[in-house]
């Protein structure tokens, strides 16, 4: 496959000019590729749908990382796995010796680590292609830095071996220390091997059997499905029909039966304006609030004040009178103070756009954490016309 030549242009300018330049470059790139200029809200069909059957598959295996500098595992799992590896290569031992190696903690295995190896097998993968793999320690190893993964078969959900992984592990971190202190950067017990697996079986996905294929919406919606079918039917009249909110069935025209991938590519390049459900998503752990485009609020009277309760503990020592045969005791003293912020009553007008809603909420002068409570109360009152999701 020939790759188009690219040039790197170094630009030194102010942030606003840099942003404006990036927008212009993106627009010229689209025009150079012959793409149709997108208007506000337009997205390509292939960005919001998936072709049924075209998917990635998870591969997993367990292997052994060698060459660690004293940071490997020391558990029975490590010793047993090492013994099995030796037997696989024909190094036999009598049963008593195998039992001692699996149970005797004096046997050094700190240069080894048992790891789990995972990878994603893409659709249409061909034998001989390479995959990136992720490696993570399964035993009590402290670091995989500098380790080498021994040849490890990777299995699919059906139990077949689809790839074989091996190579040096790149952790992107380290862990050093002594008896009293240690220094750790990132996660040294997990890493990756770029192009570390070789595909052994082809994964070909048949598309277009029976003269049709189906598109699956990433976010099911009846109106979005209708708009997608309408756009496809403008390209090929009568080809698309809506099955439900998540599926569009597409009939392959007779003239495209011998070039189905090209027909699917043409459909994926069509643009539509997806219809999204009015939704407010709130993550109370981080204070993040995301408001959808179609969220509306009816006119409502609202006030929001913060209530602060401050408690101060000042223990005092009580001394007995002289010659009273009493005991010295500690008497707790608690000071309680309640402060309520005086907040004005605000009229939240009826909003028609997200911008109106943002201006109305900014007028209240509340923090992102307070927005969670306000949206919940608006939902309870019936003034919020949207789905409220709390994470």
Secondary structure, 3 states (H helix, E strand, C coil): CCCCCCCCCCCCCCHHHHHHHHHHHHHHHHHHCCCCCCCCCEEEHHHHEEECCCCCEEEEEEEEEECCCCCCCCCHHHHHHHHHHHHHCCCCCCHHHHHHHHHCCCCCCCCEEEEEEEEEECCCECCCCEEEEEEEECCCCCCCCCCEEEEEEEECCCCCEEEEEEEECECCCEEEECCCCEEEECCCCEEEEEEEEEECCCECCCCCHHHEEEEEECCCCHHHHHHHHHHHHHHCCCCEEEEECCEEEEECCHHHCCCHHHHHHHHHCCEEECCCCCEEEEECCCCEEEECCCCEECCEEECCCCEEEEEEECCEEECCCCCCCCCCEEECCEEEEEEECCCCCEEECCCCCHHHHHHHHHHHCCCHHHHHHHHHHHHHHCCEECEEEEC
